[in-house]
Amino acid sequence: MLKGEGPGPLPPLLQQYVELRDRYPDYLLLFQVGDFYECFGEDAERLARALGLVLTHKSSKDFTTPMAGIPIRAFDAYAERLLKMGFRLAVADQVEPAEEAEGLVRREVTQLLTPGTLVQETLLSKEANYLAAIATGDGFGVAFLDVSTGEFKGTLLKSKSALYDELFRHRPAEVLLAPELRENREFLEEFQKRFPVMLSEAPFEPLGEGPLALRRVQGALLWYARWTQGEGFSPRPFRPYDPGAFMHLPEATLRALEIFEPIRGQDTLFGVLDETRTAFGRRLLQSWLRHPLLEAGPLEARLDRVERFVREGALREGVRRLLFRLADLERLAARLEMGRASPRDLGSLRRSLEILPELRALLGEEVVLPDLGSLLEELRAALEEELPLKLSEGGLIRQGYDPHLDALRQAQREGVAYFLELEEREKARTGIPTLKVGYNAVFGYYLEVTRPYYERVPSEYKAIQTLKDRQRYTLPEIKERERELYRLEAQIRRREEEVFLELREKARKEAEALREAARVLAELDVYAALAEVAVRYGYVRPRFGDRLHIRGGRHPVVERRTSFVPNDLEMAHELVLVTGPNMAGKSTYLRQTALIALLAQIGSFVPAEEATLPLFDRILTRIGASDDLAGGKSTFMVEMEEVALILKEATERSLVLLDEVGRGTSSLDGVAIATAVAEALHERRCYTLFATHYFELTALPLSRLKNLHVAAKEEEGGLTFYHQVLPGPASKSYGVEVARMAGLPKEVVERAKALLQVLTARREGVAEAVLEKLISLDPNTLTPLEALRLLHELKALALGAPLDTIKG
Ligand SMILES: Nc1ncnc2c1ncn2[C@@H]1O[C@H](COP(=O)(O)OP(=O)(O)OP(=O)(O)O)[C@@H](O)[C@H]1O
């Protein structure tokens, strides 16, 4: 039913609305009425509330219901907002011209919009837009589909944490959960906290090949894609993939290294690297960053390509200039395959294809682009220069392309010419000098005579409209000619549509070649972008080898906003402890090492003067207080979970970064845990960088332990940071000094200093020495002078004077 009031039955328009609406219960139905998309009843209230629109009412004789609508020309902006708010949208368009309708205009749902199944360029960002499906069975089956490009892939994962990593890598916009997961309350709650995305339902009927879980997720994705896109939708062939074929980057690492998302609103690694010129190049760069390679061969090949662009600046610039003019060919190919390419799509295809020969000329043998020349010729011959957004607007096929269309247009011109001649003819015949032929939407063509000449109007003129000082007339002949003209217009529209569809079909046959072109050009774009970054910021080509050797390494993101102090690092299967005051630059040093390794393994140059790196199988991190507020766990708990994962996964080919371990607990527990973790990683022979304030660690008796510290100097005004990494452990901690610089009240700082002396004394066993001395003496036998001397001694002892200088 429809919320509303009144005794009467629903008016026909609302009946049609309710019928369509009830077919899409989970969707908000946007119902075209002229230039607006309207909602009625309770949906109108929801829409008005969501978008802050004015709620009006639709009233007929005896029924009234709430109504709210959005102008069609502002549809994209509103749709984007509604999708973000979690609405699914069903768009019901008028599918016949109002003037041709007999009675109520026919309306059909022409689009279903959900966040994970968008293909509309106007609603998509340049990023890949994934719909994911998850099912259980021997672990988890997960598959991803990007409807806008047709990309379709999936994998089996053993654990939930591996599942989360994979989801985090792909950031799906919408997820289909198999019933066994949807009904598992515990799983569902945790999942929604981690991934607050839209969850939708689909049957998980097995489809395709492989293990059952993988077949079920394929079935679910295809079903859902066809439900929203129409039965004709077909993605690219399903590609099973193995996450183990790439460097493993867990969620914690992607977050901590700020690859795609900044932690504190600063820039990201992707932000620094993204000098791509095309949308598909940008997506490829993202994909490379999510999937670093494990073998030197393909990496050297990528580096060769980057190097060529580094060396040949003019070539790089030329290529980038041309790439900039390309449309999103990958998505265009997908729209062609789905039969959804608009006239403008074919227009931008033409523009893009014109650029390919230029690129080929510039690059010679280096790129092998498919030959799309004959498609280009066809598009050039067929399409007008300026193209409408929608097919129905007409005016898209050039004169001279289709003889039939040309003939219809000629007839149309003659039809219009008749009315021009009519004016002259009737003027002469009637002797009315002001006689005019006019046109309006209500009456069509008419003859118009002004008041002074009413006498002269011939009797066969039939009056149709009287205005203040003029009258309008028609003639049977006019009506007939007019109908003929309408017929021609309709025929022209239909013929244009036919010709366009044929043309689109021709283009569709080349979709595969176009996709291949997009693939080649995407790589080209990424190589040119990486080269641009390398030249602009002074990166070098990395080498691969077992020892890690970085000279003059820098943090690619931090160096963009401050003058940066480069640092070196040498290590091979060692445990490197990095000490130094807060704010000295320990975290930065750790992160820059990981970022350099990551860049090398996507085939990029790196921010250093010289770099040789092992090929790491994974980068594992425990950095920063990544409070899992959503997960409802304490900082310490999260920290320990991360450490547990590291200990489970680290191999001797792993790069491990630990930035403080054991901070969220008592300091004795903390030291104990940190020590045990350090020992375990040392045993594991991984490449570990461990930043810590626990000095105890620096003296651990481990053969492959190496101490580094970040230099700082205490001066009159406070601490000076040099951000320089030097051999050996730091001489002391400067916590209280940094606290003072941060503006802690003077009394508190003084008190902390005093306490620090007490604690230091206690820690170094001085307290025991003092106690021992006190217990061993007999006050009754001391002279006052001796007692005074002893008091001085005890005080000196407590302040940490070396024991041997006192005991003697
Ligand atoms: N090599 C460098 N050159 C220039 N500035 C640097 C360098 N390293 C770090 N910095 C700057 O110093 C600041 C502190 O760095 P960082 O967070 O790495 O210190 P930290 O030693 O890890 O501190 P804490 O122990 O408190 O975590 C940062 O804001 C960074 O911009």
The ligand as an SDF file (V2000), in Angstrom:
LIG
                    3D

 31 33  0  0  0  0  0  0  0  0999 V2000
   65.6900   11.9290    8.8780 N   0  0  0  0  0  0  0  0  0  0  0  0
   64.8770   12.9470    9.2010 C   0  0  0  0  0  0  0  0  0  0  0  0
   65.0670   14.1640    8.6700 N   0  0  0  0  0  0  0  0  0  0  0  0
   64.2470   15.1750    8.9970 C   0  0  0  0  0  0  0  0  0  0  0  0
   63.2130   15.0780    9.8450 N   0  0  0  0  0  0  0  0  0  0  0  0
   62.9740   13.9010   10.4100 C   0  0  0  0  0  0  0  0  0  0  0  0
   63.7740   12.7580   10.1140 C   0  0  0  0  0  0  0  0  0  0  0  0
   63.3270   11.7160   10.8340 N   0  0  0  0  0  0  0  0  0  0  0  0
   62.2720   12.1720   11.5380 C   0  0  0  0  0  0  0  0  0  0  0  0
   62.0540   13.4740   11.2900 N   0  0  0  0  0  0  0  0  0  0  0  0
   60.9980   14.2920   11.9050 C   0  0  0  0  0  0  0  0  0  0  0  0
   61.0620   14.1230   13.3120 O   0  0  0  0  0  0  0  0  0  0  0  0
   59.7600   13.8990   13.8620 C   0  0  0  0  0  0  0  0  0  0  0  0
   59.7640   12.7170   14.8050 C   0  0  0  0  0  0  0  0  0  0  0  0
   60.0790   11.5420   14.1030 O   0  0  0  0  0  0  0  0  0  0  0  0
   59.6550   10.1160   14.6170 P   0  0  0  0  0  0  0  0  0  0  0  0
   58.2050   10.0450   14.8610 O   0  0  0  0  0  0  0  0  0  0  0  0
   60.2370    9.1550   13.6550 O   0  0  0  0  0  0  0  0  0  0  0  0
   60.4120   10.0390   16.0120 O   0  0  0  0  0  0  0  0  0  0  0  0
   60.5270    8.8360   17.0440 P   0  0  0  0  0  0  0  0  0  0  0  0
   61.9330    8.7890   17.4550 O   0  0  0  0  0  0  0  0  0  0  0  0
   59.9660    7.5940   16.5030 O   0  0  0  0  0  0  0  0  0  0  0  0
   59.6390    9.3520   18.2400 O   0  0  0  0  0  0  0  0  0  0  0  0
   58.8570    8.4920   19.3840 P   0  0  0  0  0  0  0  0  0  0  0  0
   59.9010    7.7370   20.1430 O   0  0  0  0  0  0  0  0  0  0  0  0
   58.2010    9.5400   20.2070 O   0  0  0  0  0  0  0  0  0  0  0  0
   57.8960    7.6120   18.6550 O   0  0  0  0  0  0  0  0  0  0  0  0
   58.8430   13.6820   12.7060 C   0  0  0  0  0  0  0  0  0  0  0  0
   57.8740   14.7000   12.7200 O   0  0  0  0  0  0  0  0  0  0  0  0
   59.6670   13.7740   11.4560 C   0  0  0  0  0  0  0  0  0  0  0  0
   59.0820   14.6810   10.5440 O   0  0  0  0  0  0  0  0  0  0  0  0
  1  2  1  0
  2  3  1  0
  2  7  2  0
  3  4  2  0
  4  5  1  0
  5  6  2  0
  6  7  1  0
  6 10  1  0
  7  8  1  0
  8  9  2  0
  9 10  1  0
 10 11  1  0
 11 12  1  0
 11 30  1  0
 12 13  1  0
 13 14  1  0
 13 28  1  0
 14 15  1  0
 15 16  1  0
 16 17  2  0
 16 18  1  0
 16 19  1  0
 19 20  1  0
 20 21  2  0
 20 22  1  0
 20 23  1  0
 23 24  1  0
 24 25  2  0
 24 26  1  0
 24 27  1  0
 28 29  1  0
 28 30  1  0
 30 31  1  0
M  END
$$$$
